[in-house]
Amino acid sequence: MYVPKNVVSNQDLTKYMDTSDEWIQERTGIIERRYADRKGETTTTMGVEAAKIAIERAGIQPKDIDFIVFATICPDYYFPGCGVLVQRAMKMKEIGALDVRNQCSGFVYALSVADQYIRTGTYKNILVIGSEKHSFGLDFSTRGRNISVIFGDGAGAVVLQPSENENQGILSSHLHSDGESAEILAMYNPGTHANHWMEQKLADFDEAEIGEMFMSHQMIDNAQNFPFMDGPAVFKKAVEKFPEVIMEALNKNNCKPSDIKMLIPHQANLRISQFIQKKLGLRDDQVHNNIQKFGNTTAASIPLALCEVWEEGRIKDGDLICLAAFGSGFTWASALLRW
Ligand SMILES: CC(C)(COP(=O)(O)OP(=O)(O)OC[C@H]1O[C@@H](n2cnc3c(N)ncnc32)[C@H](O)[C@@H]1OP(=O)(O)O)[C@@H](O)C(=O)NCCC(=O)NCCS
């Protein structure tokens, strides 16, 4: 894992917007988050820092990696993706590099893609990265406070390899989507939607010249270049889908919640994690949360948390680990692993 040095407290945010430490802690559990260095760090460079550690711990070299899957919603460029920038930065061979755009479920989706290539014997060393530099694209005025207080920057990475032991590894992964609610948590612009999907205007194209449709001055003036979230609607769906997709993974493998050594839920909101824990009847030591320190880091949150519990020696060979995520799309996913 890699997180930037710059710690931003809730109190720090009150300089920019009408909010309070009390409100943020009570509603989200977040105490502080990290923000990347403005110019010195990007989503890719943070991903590379995490990747270096993952590759070293796997006992291999960057040249041994034969595929990259990079999950992010904050790419360095609109295109090309971050995967190719990792390939360049780490001087890897001319391997395949795939970017996954599945928001908060991005890491579980990315891991499941990598898992398929391992299962078919196509690749032997796959680098899977989740990284986000949210601090570059949030509305730090009071208008954007429901979103901007939640998100933080960071990166996590794993190297996925085949195992000789049939009972070890990713037992199954479960991926879902419901595009009906795509606009409830989204960044509409820049984009090519031209208000096609909703009667409600997502941006004002009336005055825009043909060459300005993608991102106009008016969109910027109206703050339409920032993410939008209907927080309560997301919360409601998240507390329904998280337990559902975790139970799907457990049922598929004839396991029950008490068999889980460690549940690592995507760090959306501490209240959501607490709800899941209660619903599944899990003890505190069976669930890992670090949103208090890092905020919601979208595709990076699961590998960050996984790295922490591994470094703390809280997961050992043979333990049952469950990863689960829910977010924009909506998309949601889980993976059950035998460590
Ligand atoms: C975003 C979230 C914390 C907001 O909490 P909430 O209790 O639902 O709050 P609401 O959005 O209903 O807003 C309640 C009030 O707090 C205000 N508010 C919103 N953000 C605030 C902030 N940062 N500081 C102070 N007040 C804030 C609102 O303006 C609103 O005021 P009003 O009642 O005067 O209109 C919560 O909905 C949430 O966590 N949802 C899930 C989000 C999520 O997980 N997103 C990531 C996807 S994985």
The ligand as an SDF file (V2000), in Angstrom:
LIG
                    3D

 48 50  0  0  0  0  0  0  0  0999 V2000
  -23.0490   11.2830    2.3670 C   0  0  0  0  0  0  0  0  0  0  0  0
  -23.6550   10.9320    3.7260 C   0  0  0  0  0  0  0  0  0  0  0  0
  -22.5650   10.8590    4.7730 C   0  0  0  0  0  0  0  0  0  0  0  0
  -24.6180   12.0450    4.0900 C   0  0  0  0  0  0  0  0  0  0  0  0
  -25.2300   11.7560    5.3160 O   0  0  0  0  0  0  0  0  0  0  0  0
  -26.8080   11.8870    5.4700 P   0  0  0  0  0  0  0  0  0  0  0  0
  -27.1090   11.6720    6.8880 O   0  0  0  0  0  0  0  0  0  0  0  0
  -27.4230   10.9870    4.4800 O   0  0  0  0  0  0  0  0  0  0  0  0
  -27.0170   13.4000    5.1420 O   0  0  0  0  0  0  0  0  0  0  0  0
  -27.9000   14.0980    4.0110 P   0  0  0  0  0  0  0  0  0  0  0  0
  -27.2370   14.0250    2.6940 O   0  0  0  0  0  0  0  0  0  0  0  0
  -29.3150   13.6350    4.1440 O   0  0  0  0  0  0  0  0  0  0  0  0
  -27.7950   15.5760    4.5340 O   0  0  0  0  0  0  0  0  0  0  0  0
  -28.2210   15.9500    5.8390 C   0  0  0  0  0  0  0  0  0  0  0  0
  -27.8420   17.3900    6.0600 C   0  0  0  0  0  0  0  0  0  0  0  0
  -26.4310   17.4820    6.2510 O   0  0  0  0  0  0  0  0  0  0  0  0
  -25.8990   18.4630    5.3680 C   0  0  0  0  0  0  0  0  0  0  0  0
  -24.5410   18.0790    4.9940 N   0  0  0  0  0  0  0  0  0  0  0  0
  -24.1440   17.3210    3.9470 C   0  0  0  0  0  0  0  0  0  0  0  0
  -22.7980   17.2160    3.9720 N   0  0  0  0  0  0  0  0  0  0  0  0
  -22.3640   17.8980    5.0370 C   0  0  0  0  0  0  0  0  0  0  0  0
  -21.0770   18.1410    5.5700 C   0  0  0  0  0  0  0  0  0  0  0  0
  -19.9560   17.6610    5.0150 N   0  0  0  0  0  0  0  0  0  0  0  0
  -20.9950   18.8960    6.6940 N   0  0  0  0  0  0  0  0  0  0  0  0
  -22.0820   19.4000    7.2900 C   0  0  0  0  0  0  0  0  0  0  0  0
  -23.3310   19.1950    6.8180 N   0  0  0  0  0  0  0  0  0  0  0  0
  -23.4630   18.4490    5.7100 C   0  0  0  0  0  0  0  0  0  0  0  0
  -26.8430   18.4780    4.1970 C   0  0  0  0  0  0  0  0  0  0  0  0
  -26.7560   19.6920    3.4920 O   0  0  0  0  0  0  0  0  0  0  0  0
  -28.1640   18.2980    4.8760 C   0  0  0  0  0  0  0  0  0  0  0  0
  -28.5900   19.5240    5.3940 O   0  0  0  0  0  0  0  0  0  0  0  0
  -30.1420   19.9290    5.3930 P   0  0  0  0  0  0  0  0  0  0  0  0
  -30.8170   18.8970    6.2330 O   0  0  0  0  0  0  0  0  0  0  0  0
  -30.1280   21.2920    5.9860 O   0  0  0  0  0  0  0  0  0  0  0  0
  -30.5560   19.8800    3.9600 O   0  0  0  0  0  0  0  0  0  0  0  0
  -24.4150    9.5980    3.6800 C   0  0  0  0  0  0  0  0  0  0  0  0
  -25.5950    9.7410    2.9440 O   0  0  0  0  0  0  0  0  0  0  0  0
  -23.6080    8.4870    3.0830 C   0  0  0  0  0  0  0  0  0  0  0  0
  -22.5650    8.1230    3.5820 O   0  0  0  0  0  0  0  0  0  0  0  0
  -24.1090    7.8770    2.0190 N   0  0  0  0  0  0  0  0  0  0  0  0
  -23.3980    6.8310    1.3360 C   0  0  0  0  0  0  0  0  0  0  0  0
  -22.3320    7.4690    0.5550 C   0  0  0  0  0  0  0  0  0  0  0  0
  -21.3300    6.5150    0.0320 C   0  0  0  0  0  0  0  0  0  0  0  0
  -21.0930    5.4930    0.5850 O   0  0  0  0  0  0  0  0  0  0  0  0
  -20.7280    6.9330   -1.0620 N   0  0  0  0  0  0  0  0  0  0  0  0
  -19.6760    6.2400   -1.6530 C   0  0  0  0  0  0  0  0  0  0  0  0
  -20.1920    5.1840   -2.5200 C   0  0  0  0  0  0  0  0  0  0  0  0
  -19.4070    3.7410   -2.2100 S   0  0  0  0  0  0  0  0  0  0  0  0
  1  2  1  0
  2  3  1  0
  2  4  1  0
  2 36  1  0
  4  5  1  0
  5  6  1  0
  6  7  2  0
  6  8  1  0
  6  9  1  0
  9 10  1  0
 10 11  2  0
 10 12  1  0
 10 13  1  0
 13 14  1  0
 14 15  1  0
 15 16  1  0
 15 30  1  0
 16 17  1  0
 17 18  1  0
 17 28  1  0
 18 19  1  0
 18 27  1  0
 19 20  2  0
 20 21  1  0
 21 22  1  0
 21 27  2  0
 22 23  1  0
 22 24  2  0
 24 25  1  0
 25 26  2  0
 26 27  1  0
 28 29  1  0
 28 30  1  0
 30 31  1  0
 31 32  1  0
 32 33  2  0
 32 34  1  0
 32 35  1  0
 36 37  1  0
 36 38  1  0
 38 39  2  0
 38 40  1  0
 40 41  1  0
 41 42  1  0
 42 43  1  0
 43 44  2  0
 43 45  1  0
 45 46  1  0
 46 47  1  0
 47 48  1  0
M  END
$$$$
